[in-house]
Amino acid sequence: MSDLALSATGLTKRYGEHTALDGLNMSVPRGAIYGFIGSNGAGKTTTLRIALSLAAATSGTITVLGIERGTLPAPAVRGVSYLPDVPGLYPWLTAPEALRLAGDISGTPRDVTDARIPALLSTAGLARVRGRVGGFSRGMTQRLGIATALISAPELLILDEPTSALDPLGRADVLALLASLRGKTTVLFSSHLLADVERVCTHVGMIHNGAMIAEGPIADVLARGSATGEYEVRLRLPGPESEGAIRDALAAQGADIVSAGAVGASLQDVYVELTRGGAA
Ligand SMILES: Nc1ncnc2c1ncn2[C@@H]1O[C@H](COP(=O)(O)OP(=O)(O)OP(=O)(O)O)[C@@H](O)[C@H]1O
């Protein structure tokens, strides 16, 4: 069995004269939380659609859980769940009802679905929530959407822009939910919110003009950025101090320096550097 949940080689997609994917290479290791990042029109959705057999490739290969994709028609790959950016949940259902429906649609036996529902509601932070989906916040709806995608216990969960439509608190909750899947489910999600990816992902792939410009464990990708020349010092002070007092405190008050070191490049820095610099 390959240790890759998804791999693409030379994946190309043309719409008439327009090249949406231009020889994309991509490797999503099993067990990774993989952030697929790129600006609008970079080719993220096209890649996910080909992986899900919702679109055909023009050339190249793509394999999902060991099964080749890229031509149509093709049956769904067992063990893969997909959540679009705005989950289509019926507003009149309660959260357990939405999960039961998702279980039925995925072909999960009813008793298995019913046994999974309490844990999934708890994972999604919805265990104590009553009422119907129509009354949920966007964040709650998104978390329920992720829970519905997990009802079949997929090996690979693919999400398109899961945090883009959410406010900061909603985003934080969804990111925590995705982070909690680490080690249990391979997660591949597209995003243009680089801070989100930096917070929860183990691996990252940067797509630009339909090609991968950087990919790998997040620390390796961050290491590709130039030094910022900035330094960070974290202090613990005895009480609230003015800036001047903080500076004095360093010398005079025996402040406890928790950590100090060079501030590395952020994903945002690496992305801007690679895309503006025309990296190959
Ligand atoms: N059905 C289509 N017909 C023609 N062009 C298309 C079609 N679908 C996508 N494209 C083009 O292919 C390119 C890649 O689009 P894609 O939706 O994959 O980008 P994306 O990275 O997902 O962007 P976004 O973040 O805006 O969703 C874009 O230039 C888009 O206009």
PDBQT file of the ligand as one rigid body, heavy atoms in Angstrom, charges set to zero:
ROOT
HETATM    1  N1  LIG A 301     -15.439  25.034 -16.264  1.00  0.00    +0.000 N 
HETATM    2  C1  LIG A 301     -14.473  25.896 -16.554  1.00  0.00    +0.000 A 
HETATM    3  N2  LIG A 301     -14.365  26.458 -17.773  1.00  0.00    +0.000 NA
HETATM    4  C2  LIG A 301     -13.379  27.325 -18.070  1.00  0.00    +0.000 A 
HETATM    5  N3  LIG A 301     -12.428  27.732 -17.192  1.00  0.00    +0.000 NA
HETATM    6  C3  LIG A 301     -12.473  27.227 -15.960  1.00  0.00    +0.000 A 
HETATM    7  C4  LIG A 301     -13.499  26.296 -15.558  1.00  0.00    +0.000 A 
HETATM    8  N4  LIG A 301     -13.283  25.966 -14.253  1.00  0.00    +0.000 NA
HETATM    9  C5  LIG A 301     -12.178  26.657 -13.860  1.00  0.00    +0.000 A 
HETATM   10  N5  LIG A 301     -11.707  27.416 -14.887  1.00  0.00    +0.000 N 
HETATM   11  C6  LIG A 301     -10.514  28.278 -14.836  1.00  0.00    +0.000 C 
HETATM   12  O1  LIG A 301      -9.406  27.503 -14.402  1.00  0.00    +0.000 OA
HETATM   13  C7  LIG A 301      -8.585  28.247 -13.524  1.00  0.00    +0.000 C 
HETATM   14  C8  LIG A 301      -8.459  27.513 -12.207  1.00  0.00    +0.000 C 
HETATM   15  O2  LIG A 301      -9.713  27.587 -11.506  1.00  0.00    +0.000 OA
HETATM   16  P1  LIG A 301      -9.953  26.936 -10.077  1.00  0.00    +0.000 P 
HETATM   17  O3  LIG A 301     -11.384  27.136  -9.754  1.00  0.00    +0.000 OA
HETATM   18  O4  LIG A 301      -9.401  25.566 -10.067  1.00  0.00    +0.000 OA
HETATM   19  O5  LIG A 301      -9.043  27.859  -9.165  1.00  0.00    +0.000 OA
HETATM   20  P2  LIG A 301      -8.999  27.953  -7.579  1.00  0.00    +0.000 P 
HETATM   21  O6  LIG A 301      -7.551  27.885  -7.217  1.00  0.00    +0.000 OA
HETATM   22  O7  LIG A 301      -9.886  26.945  -6.975  1.00  0.00    +0.000 OA
HETATM   23  O8  LIG A 301      -9.537  29.405  -7.321  1.00  0.00    +0.000 OA
HETATM   24  P3  LIG A 301     -10.601  29.950  -6.240  1.00  0.00    +0.000 P 
HETATM   25  O9  LIG A 301      -9.812  30.132  -4.980  1.00  0.00    +0.000 OA
HETATM   26  O10 LIG A 301     -11.025  31.252  -6.844  1.00  0.00    +0.000 OA
HETATM   27  O11 LIG A 301     -11.699  28.944  -6.128  1.00  0.00    +0.000 OA
HETATM   28  C9  LIG A 301      -9.215  29.617 -13.394  1.00  0.00    +0.000 C 
HETATM   29  O12 LIG A 301      -8.576  30.488 -14.287  1.00  0.00    +0.000 OA
HETATM   30  C10 LIG A 301     -10.657  29.377 -13.804  1.00  0.00    +0.000 C 
HETATM   31  O13 LIG A 301     -11.206  30.537 -14.376  1.00  0.00    +0.000 OA
ENDROOT
TORSDOF 0
